[in-house]
Amino acid sequence: MSEVTLIGIDLAKRVFQLHGARCNGSVAFRKKLSRGQLLAFVAQQPKCLIAMESALNNAFRPPERQEFALSATSGGPQASR
């Protein structure tokens, strides 16, 4: 099984919907995580692109993402699906 190359995150107040995709476009995972679980989960993933909705993208930019060497990009809601 190949590694996750893209994680799309749908941001909300209490839970986050995550969609992981491989380089061939197949679904690696779909998860619903709490705010507390999100950073722990992302820390365990291989280095990959993380896409978040731009409407709330500025509200959730944890400084911890630098620890994980994450790349974040913003776009409309369709970019995180």
Secondary structure, 3 states (H helix, E strand, C coil): CCCEEEEEEECCCCEEEEEEEECCCCEEEEEEEEHHHHHHHHHCCCCCEEEEECCCHHHCCCHHHHCCCCEEEEECHHHHC
